[in-house]
């Protein structure tokens, strides 16, 4: 019997949590099924290091002129260039199934139905993202999905509350084999001019309001003077960034923007003494698992998946979105009044390592 071919469709091809998960998944599915990936943007992760058998990248630019072109193209042909490209890919490879990696691409659900291709919908999002998608498009992609894969229990709960029963709970995972350290933490701390006696809380991800990075400055009011907070990830050039930078400068706050460190990501993550999640909503962040693997205590607001992950001995989440409440827990970790078991941290992370999760994923593609 010939192997089934699954076409995985993803938004950026970059190092977002959902796409890192897909990168790990495709790597381990190699040889079990035939895989192809279509990325709507030419993101570094899949452009340079694709783990699929076949890779199709959308290399068109995304500037103002390109949006005008896409609008005119759609008006004439009643289809977008990205959809046209996908039709051509399907004609070429004749995939047995499509896999929509995130619910932010509902247009391809309609296309799958039109082409009579069954599709899976992988939901990595909670309700705030629902608000960014048109009602009819959102409803259609759920109504017609063959299976709805949910990255955490809270995500599955929200989907089932809408009446959908064809859900599969498959938690997000990491691949600890990719977590390697090359640069000593002390070397990086000196490079960043962080004092030797400082306690560093790390944050990681893409800057957006859902991640709660706008509240970072408020935490310093309640934290010891030797506390540093560092952001590891892309910086979004918006007014909120100006707000944070101005407060950091005028109030002399110990906030550091590290930026993206693709090749040295884990080295920079490892300089942390603790990992803090300020998100207002977060389904099941991979960075939380990565930090635990590096034995960093986890604290944060009860924003979703963190409460499924954090157990006694590895950190704590607070049942409010009050910076004072979060700071109190951070202080407990800093002053060692909250007992942290580093071995338990690593073992908890390994529960969500691909070796311990892949069997569940293998079964859905058999």
N, C-alpha and C positions, 0 to 999 in steps of 0.2 A: 504494500500500500504506500502510495506517495505521501510525502509529508505535506501537511497543510501550510499554506502561505498566509501569514498575517501581516497586514500593512498597518503600521503604527503611525499615527498622525499627531504631531506635537507643535506647540505654538512658536517656540523661538529657537530650539536646538542649543540653548545656552545652559548655564549652570544654575538653573532654578531647582528648587527641591524636587518638584514633580519630574523634571527632566533628568536629574541625577538618578532618581529612582528608576526611570525608564532605561537609562544607560546601563545601570547595574543589571536590570532584568534581561535586557537583550543579550548582554554578555553571557549570562548563564543559560539562556534559552538556546544558545548556539548549538546546532546539531540535533536539537530535540524537535524544533519546527523550523520552517524557513521564515525568515524575517526580512521586512523592508521597512524603511522609515521615510516619511515625508515631513520635512520641517518647513513651517511657514516663513521662518527667517533663517538667515545664514549664521546661526549661532556657533560659537567656537567649539562647544563640546562635541556636537555631531558632525560639524564641518571638518574638524581635524582628527577626531578620535572615535569615529562612529563604530559601534559594536553590532550593527545590523549587517545582514548579508548583502543588502542593497540599500543605498542611501540616495535620496532625492532631496536636494536643498532648494528652497526658493531664494534665488540670488538677487531678486529685484530690490531696489532701494525703497525707502519708506518716507521720503520727503514729500513736500507739498505738491510738487509737479507729478510725482508718482500717484498720489491720491486723486488728483484731477484725471490722470490717465485711466486709473481703475474705474472712476465714476463714469467716464465717457464710454469705456469698454463695456461696463455693465448695462448702461442705457441702450447701447446698440445690440449687444448679444444676449442680454438678460442673464448674464453669468459673469462672475469675476475672473480675472486672470488666474488666481490661485485655484479656483474651482475647475477651470479649464485644464490647468496643469494636472490636477488630481484625476480628472477623467482620462487624460492621456496616459498617466501612470497606470491606472487600473486596466486600461486596454492592453498595455504592454505586459504587465506582470500577472494579471488575472488573479488577484488576491482572493482567498476564500472568505476572509473576514477583515473588517477594519477595526481598529482600536483607537478611540478618541481619548488622548491623554490630557485630560482636564475638560471641564464643561464650558470653556470659553470659545469653543469652535462649533456652535450649533448649526452653522450653515452646512457643515459636512454630514450631519445627521440626515438632513433633507436630501443631500446628494446620494448618500448610501441607500436610502429608501428608493430613490428614483432609479438607481442602478441595480436594485434588488440584491444588495450586499448586506449581510447581517453585520451589526456593529456592537462593540462593547463600549460603554461610557465609563471612564475612570474618573471618579469625583474626588478631588483633592481640596475642595472648597466648602466654606460655610456660608451663612446667609448674606453676609455683606457683599459677596461676589454675585449672588443671585440678583441683586439690585442693579447690576451693570449689564444685564442681558434682557433683551425684549421678551415680553410675556409669551408671545406665541412661539418664538424660537426656543426659549427655555423649556416650555411644556412639550414641544415636539420631540426634542432630543431625549427626554425622559420617557415619553409615551412609547417611543419606537425602538428603544435600546433593547437588544437581546439580553444583555446582562449589565447591571450597574455595580461597578466595583468601587468599594468605599475604603478610604485610606485609614479610617479610625472608627471607633464605635460611635462617637458623637456625630460624625458625618453620616454614618448609616442610619442613626436615629432620625436625623433631620430628613433624610430621603424617605424613610419609611413613614414618617409623619405626613408626607404628601400622598401616601397610599400605594407607593411602589414596593412590591414584595420580591421582585427579582434581583435582590441585592446580594453581593458577596462581600464579606468583611475580610480584606486582605491588608493588614497593616503595612505602612511604609517601612522600609528597611535600609540599612547601610551595608557596605561591603568593607569589612575591617581590613581586608588585604590592601585596600587603596590608601589606608591611613598610615603614612610613613613620615617620620620626622628626620630632618636633615640638619637643621640649625638649632643650636642650644637656645633655650628660652632666655637665658641671661643676655645673650648676644643681641637678641631682638629688643629686649627691654631697654638695654643701653642705647640702641639705635633710636628708639622712640623717646629717649630722655625721661624714662620713668624711674623714679627713685627705687633703690633696692628694698626699702621697707614698705612700699606701696602695695595695697591689695587691689588687684585688677579684676574687674567684672567685664566679661566679654559679651557683646551682642553680635549677632551675625544674620546676614540675609540682605534682601533688597530694601532700601528705605521706602516705606510707604506708611500712610496713616494707620492702616490695619495693624502694622507691626508696633505701633505705639511709640515710635522713636521721638515723637513730639513731646513726650512726657519725661524724657531723660533728664533734662535740666532740673526738673522739679525734685528729682530724687536726691540731688546733692544737698538740699536744705537739711536733710535728716541723716546724712551719712558722715562718718568720721573724715577728718581732713586729709588722711592719707589714702582715701579711696579714689580709684580711677575707673572710668567706664570707657571702653573702647568699642568702636563699631567696625566690624570686619565685613566688608561687602560693598556693593555698588552704591554710589551716592547720587541721589536724585536732585537735579538742579531746579528746586522750587522755592517758593517763599518760605516754606517751613524750614528748609535748610538754612536760609538766611536768619530766620528767627533763632535757630539753635546756635549758629555761629556767633551771632551778636550777643546772646546771653552768655555763651561760653567765654567770649572775650571780655565783656563788661563786668561779669561776675567772677571772672578768673576761675572757671570751673575746670576740673580735671577730666574733660571729655576729649577723646582722641578719635579722629576719623582715620582709620587705617586704609580704607579703600579696598578694591579687589586685589587679591593676591592668589591668582589661579594656581601657579606652580608652587607657592609656599603657603597655601591656605592653612594646612594643618600645623605648620610651624608657628604661624601667628596665633592660631586658636589655642595652641599649647602654652602660650605665655600667661594665660588666664589663671587666676586662683579660683574663680567661680564663673558660672554662666547664668546670665539673667535674660529672661524673656519678658518684654514689656508689651507684648501683643495684646490687643483687645479681642482678637479672634485668630486662632491658629489651629488648624485641623490636627496635625501630627508632625511637627517640624523635625526634619532630618538632622538639623544642626544640634538639636537637643540630644539626639542619640549619639552623634559624633562627639559632643562635649563629654557625655557620660563615659564613652569609651576611653577618652583621655583622662578620666577620673576627676572631672570638674563638677563640683556640686551644682545642682540645678535649682533655680528659684524663678518664680514668675507669677503673674496673675493667672487665675483659673480661666483661661481663654479657650479651652477646648481640649486638644489631645494631651496637653501637659498633665492633666489629672489622671489620664490613663497610664502614663509612663512613670511619674514620680511616685516613689514609695518611701516609707520610713527608712532613714539611713542614707538616702541619696540626695535629699533636698526637700523643698516644700513649695507648694503653691498657695496663694492667698485668695480668699473668696471675696475679693473686692477689686476695684480698679483705682484704689487710693494710693498714691506714691508713698505716703507715710507708712501704710501697712506693709508694702513691699520692702521698703527700706528697713523696717524692723526685722524682717526675716533675713535680709542681707547682712545686717549687723550680727545676728545670731550666728551666721556662718563665719563671719570675720572674726568674732570673738570666741568661736568654738563652743558656744553654748548650745548649738544645734549639732548633734553628733552626726558625723559623716563617715561612712564606711567606703573607702576607695575600692575595695575588692567588690563590694556589692554594686557600686556604680558601673564598673566594667562588666560585671556579669549581667546586669540589667540591660546594658547596651547590646550584649551578645545575644540576648533573647530576640532582638530585632536586627540580627545580622542575617545576611542573605542565606547563609548555610542553614539557618534554623527556620527560614520562611519560604525558601524556594520550592519545597515539596508542595505547598498549598498552591503556588502559582503554576507549577508543572501540571497539576491535575486539571486546571481550567482550560488548558490548551490541548489535552489529550484527545 
